């Protein structure tokens, strides 16, 4: 373990200035937009591959993956082209991919750790990972253990190179996170690109972690003494999904939190009561974290590939419908204390589990901002709902929705977001009407 925060900061070489608070990255997906000519670049790449113009084909392809924040490139991909080769770097969280394209081949690698630092346990873990991978594999040389990709450029297309590169990036990021979580004394390679998280943001997040756990414990005490298992599940799961999305937490805490959620939803042999007990134990672990321990689980980084596979819009609508049915049951049975939590849970669960298009993700985020307005206000963002006066910033909310609609017209020509149907009479009514709005969107593309 690190002896202190300064040692941790030194390890990450955190020297870059923090970004603007309200353009923070939330969740595990990519909170950014692709270039307006992304589709045209992808088309040009396809045409260049057909003409066997390999270097230009790759250049167009890589440029189609560059993402933007407020119309400025995030420089998640860096290119250096000569007459004979195209050198590139791709950033995916902890993973930095370095590669070279020639007319004949593509080679790319991620440096994981120094070979001299590897242990038997790490080698065993990475060997087992090799059996799970399709396009890439681990190997070691005298200096480093690396994850590599080698492709012959015969009969390639943008589609055929996208998935191997995505596998390389996502698995390199995952395994570096895993090693840093499980083998804390091991120093990872290539981490100079990581950025410092603003101290004020960290203090706000720690404050709300403790506040939310305290509120959770108080709310559990208000539940009926019998038949409260389902309600407890919503309370415990919601706080974990909330931490994951709003904090964008990394390293050891993120690794364990994800593991707890996976165990809850995949363990068919355990009772709901046992699962809730495990979640309760974990929230108590989080409550015992000191600020110093908590602050070690954060960094800012660039991302190129979304870790969540795309989900169908119909699948998300089905989940919203099922969840609203549960809310109706709680209303009919006078269990009103859990209803606000379920309204929050729907958004956080969806953002954690479903790969959404950028428009739907942005709309979900607006709802999250409203439902958790105090948290966003303390991060110096606009306050969309005042928890004291119970008043909405109606104009700001509607303007945010209208902006999303206007910016999506080139891709979704039939999209009309019915924001006039929103009910601002209470937070619960707003949430309910917002989900109804989300279920009535037309994402037919041009």
Secondary structure, 3 states (H helix, E strand, C coil): CCCCHHHHHHHHCCCCCCCCHHHCCCCCCCCCEECCCHHHHHHHHHHHHHCCCHHHHHHHHHHHCCEEECCEECCCEEEEECCCCEEEEEEECCEEEEEEECCCEEEEEEEEEEHHHCCHHHHHHHHHHHCCCCCCEEEECCCEEEEEEEEECCCCCHHHHHHHHHHHHHHHHHHHHHHHHHCCCCCECCCCCCECCCHHHHHHHHHHHHHHHHHHHHHHHHCCCCCCHHHHHHHHHHHHHHHHHHHCCCHHHHHHHHHHHHHHHHCCCCCHHHHHHHHHHHHHHHHCCCHHHHHCCCCECCCCCCCCCECCHHHHHHHHHHHHHHHHHHHHCCCHHHHHHHHHHHHHHHHHHCECCHHHHHHHHHHHHHHCHHHHHHCCCCCCEECCCCEECHHHHHHHHHHHHHHCCCCCCCCCCCHHHCCCCCHHHHHHHHHHHHCCCCCCCC
